[in-house]
């Protein structure tokens, strides 16, 4: 028996998006609890999804904050789940409104701290099925020093096959990503890693703007900027911080930088250190 509107159709949609069973179960719990809350606080009979307002969602979140002690990360996860559900209703013509639109995720850290904190959290993020596989792969590749211009190129899958993975979490994610991408590779007849969902034999690979849509969807949940350029910059700065004694030649070789780029990042690191000291 359905516990919220279009539950079966939404579950099928999540399965098609590549989400794991446990993640879909978590969506079920969150949205079922929302409609149970709405039913308990409305006396007009069955809930019409077109009458659910932003204020209703705020009241639900306030209730959870008071009784479940939500932290910022849990709040962002909850908001991401609700947002995906109401976007699904809207794009499939079941609702004419987006009540989650005025709601915003909670910033989890200072801007300067967040710029490199994702590297410390990478193993946890790679295990989180609530984050889209393309987003997790982007984070993994940026953590190995690749730019989006490199990993969106045709044939990059050969580089990925040879990539040395540092942790067990990275190796496990590679296995799960392979399971996710293989059906798409078969459908598109293409071995690359970032592929469109719909069959497109002439242009099967994602463009940079298309990848950005996946990243933007996960940004509020993760709580930090996941623009590939920002991630690459933070990786470079973190590497420079952790290898202060490496020669310029070794740094340029490892990071694939020319002399002017290395100088730019060295200056940027000094500016960041000065900013952190002042704050």
C-alpha positions in Angstrom: 0.0 0.0 0.0 1.4 3.4 -1.0 2.3 5.7 1.9 2.6 8.9 -0.3 1.5 10.0 -3.7 3.1 8.3 -6.7 5.3 6.2 -4.5 5.7 3.4 -7.0 6.5 5.7 -9.9 9.0 7.6 -7.8 10.7 4.4 -6.7 11.0 3.3 -10.4 12.4 6.7 -11.2 15.1 6.4 -8.5 16.0 2.9 -9.7 16.5 4.3 -13.2 18.7 7.0 -11.7 21.0 4.3 -10.4 20.3 4.7 -6.7 20.9 1.7 -4.4 18.0 -0.1 -2.7 19.0 1.2 0.8 19.0 4.8 -0.6 15.6 4.3 -2.1 14.4 3.0 1.2 15.7 6.1 2.9 13.7 8.3 0.4 10.6 6.2 1.2 11.1 6.8 4.9 11.6 10.5 4.6 8.7 11.2 2.3 6.3 8.8 4.1 7.1 10.6 7.3 6.4 13.9 5.7 2.9 12.8 4.5 2.2 11.3 7.9 3.1 14.6 9.5 0.9 16.5 7.0 -2.0 14.1 7.6 -1.7 14.5 11.4 -1.8 18.3 11.1 -4.5 18.7 8.5 -8.1 17.8 9.0 -9.3 18.2 5.4 -9.0 14.5 4.4 -6.4 13.1 2.0 -3.4 15.3 1.2 -3.5 16.9 -2.3 0.1 17.3 -3.5 -0.8 20.6 -5.1 -1.7 22.0 -1.8 1.6 21.2 -0.1 3.3 24.6 0.6 6.7 25.7 1.5 5.4 26.6 5.0 4.2 23.0 5.4 7.7 21.8 4.7 9.2 24.3 7.1 6.9 23.1 9.8 7.9 19.5 9.1 11.6 20.4 9.3 11.0 22.4 12.5 9.3 19.4 13.9 12.3 17.2 13.1 14.7 19.7 14.4 12.8 19.8 17.7 12.4 16.0 18.1 15.3 14.4 16.0 18.0 17.0 16.6 19.0 17.4 13.0 22.5 18.5 12.3 23.3 20.5 9.2 24.5 17.5 7.2 21.3 15.5 8.0 19.2 18.6 7.2 20.9 18.9 3.8 20.3 15.2 3.1 16.6 15.6 4.1 16.2 18.7 1.9 17.9 16.9 -1.0 15.4 14.0 -0.8 12.4 16.3 -0.6 13.6 18.4 -3.4 14.1 15.4 -5.7 10.6 14.1 -4.9 8.9 17.4 -5.6 11.0 18.0 -8.8 9.9 14.5 -9.9 6.2 15.4 -9.3 6.7 18.7 -11.2 8.6 17.4 -14.2 6.1 14.5 -14.6 3.1 16.8 -14.6 1.7 15.5 -11.2 2.2 18.9 -9.5 2.2 22.5 -10.7 4.4 23.9 -8.0 7.9 23.4 -6.4 7.4 24.1 -2.6 11.1 23.2 -1.9 12.4 26.0 -4.1 12.6 28.7 -1.4 14.4 26.3 1.0 18.2 26.3 1.1 20.8 23.9 2.5 22.8 24.9 5.5 26.4 25.8 5.1 28.5 23.3 7.0 31.8 25.1 7.2 33.7 28.3 6.6 34.5 28.9 3.0 38.3 28.6 3.5 38.0 25.4 5.5 35.5 23.9 3.1 37.9 24.4 0.2 40.0 21.4 1.2 37.8 19.5 3.7 36.3 17.4 1.0 39.6 15.6 0.5 39.4 14.4 4.1 35.8 13.3 3.7 36.3 11.6 0.3 36.2 8.0 1.6 32.9 8.7 3.3 31.4 10.5 0.3 32.4 7.6 -2.0 30.4 5.2 0.1 27.3 7.5 0.2 24.7 6.3 -2.3 22.7 9.4 -1.9 25.4 11.2 -4.0 25.1 10.5 -7.7 27.8 8.2 -9.1 28.9 11.0 -11.6 29.4 13.4 -8.7 31.4 10.8 -6.7 33.5 10.0 -9.7 34.2 13.7 -10.3 35.4 14.0 -6.7 37.6 10.9 -7.0 39.2 12.1 -10.2 39.8 15.6 -8.9 41.4 14.1 -5.8 43.9 12.4 -8.2 44.7 15.7 -9.9 42.6 15.4 -13.0 40.7 18.3 -14.5 37.3 18.1 -16.0 38.8 18.9 -19.4 40.8 15.7 -19.1 38.3 13.3 -17.7 35.5 14.4 -20.1 37.6 13.7 -23.1 36.9 10.7 -25.3 39.1 7.7 -24.3 39.8 8.8 -20.7 38.4 5.4 -19.5 41.8 3.9 -20.5 43.5 6.2 -18.0 40.9 5.4 -15.3 41.6 1.6 -15.8 45.2 2.2 -15.0 44.7 4.6 -12.1 46.3 3.6 -8.8 43.6 3.8 -6.2 44.8 4.8 -2.7 42.2 3.4 -0.3 39.8 0.5 0.0 36.9 2.9 -0.3 38.2 4.1 -3.7 38.5 0.5 -4.9 35.0 -0.4 -3.7 33.6 2.7 -5.4 35.3 1.8 -8.7 33.5 -1.6 -8.5 30.2 0.0 -7.8 30.6 2.6 -10.5 31.5 -0.1 -13.0 28.2 -1.8 -12.2 26.4 1.5 -12.7 28.1 2.5 -16.0 28.2 -0.8 -17.8 24.5 -0.8 -18.9 24.9 2.8 -20.2 28.1 1.8 -22.0 26.3 -1.0 -23.7 23.3 1.2 -24.6 25.5 4.0 -26.0 28.1 1.6 -27.5 30.8 3.7 -25.9 33.4 2.8 -23.2 33.7 6.3 -21.7 32.8 7.1 -18.1 30.4 10.1 -18.3 27.5 9.1 -20.6 24.1 10.4 -21.3 21.1 8.5 -20.0 19.2 8.6 -23.3 20.5 6.8 -26.3 22.5 9.1 -28.5 24.9 7.3 -30.8 26.3 10.4 -32.4 27.0 12.2 -29.1 26.9 9.7 -26.2 29.2 11.6 -23.8 28.1 14.2 -21.2 29.1 17.7 -21.9 30.6 19.9 -19.2 27.2 21.8 -18.7 25.4 18.4 -18.4 27.8 17.2 -15.8 27.4 20.5 -13.9 23.6 19.7 -13.5 24.5 16.4 -11.7 27.0 18.3 -9.5 24.6 21.1 -8.7 22.0 18.7 -7.6 24.3 17.2 -5.0 25.9 20.5 -3.9 23.4 21.5 -1.1 23.5 17.9 0.3 27.2 17.8 0.5 27.5 21.4 1.8 30.5 22.6 -0.3 31.3 23.8 -3.8 31.8 20.9 -6.1 32.7 22.9 -9.3 35.5 20.8 -10.8 37.7 23.9 -11.2 37.3 24.7 -7.5 38.0 21.1 -6.6 41.1 21.0 -8.8 42.4 24.2 -7.3 41.9 22.9 -3.7 43.7 19.6 -4.6 46.7 21.5 -5.9 46.9 23.7 -2.8 46.5 20.7 -0.5 49.3 18.9 -2.3 51.6 22.0 -2.1 50.9 22.2 1.6 51.7 18.6 2.2 54.9 18.5 0.1 56.7 21.7 1.2 60.2 20.1 0.4 59.5 18.9 -3.1 61.5 20.6 -5.8 59.8 22.7 -8.5 60.6 20.2 -11.1 59.0 17.3 -9.1 55.9 19.4 -8.4 55.5 20.4 -12.0 55.8 16.8 -13.1 53.5 15.4 -10.4 50.8 18.1 -10.8 51.2 18.5 -14.5 51.9 22.2 -14.2 54.1 24.6 -16.1 56.3 27.1 -14.3 53.9 30.0 -14.5 51.0 27.9 -13.2 53.1 26.6 -10.3 54.0 30.2 -9.4 50.3 31.1 -9.5 49.3 28.4 -7.1 52.3 29.2 -4.7 51.0 32.8 -4.5 47.5 31.6 -4.0 48.6 29.4 -1.2 50.3 32.3 0.5 47.1 34.4 0.2 45.0 31.6 1.7 47.5 31.2 4.6 47.3 34.9 5.3 43.5 34.9 5.1 43.2 31.9 7.5 45.6 33.6 9.9 43.4 36.8 10.0 40.2 34.8 10.5 
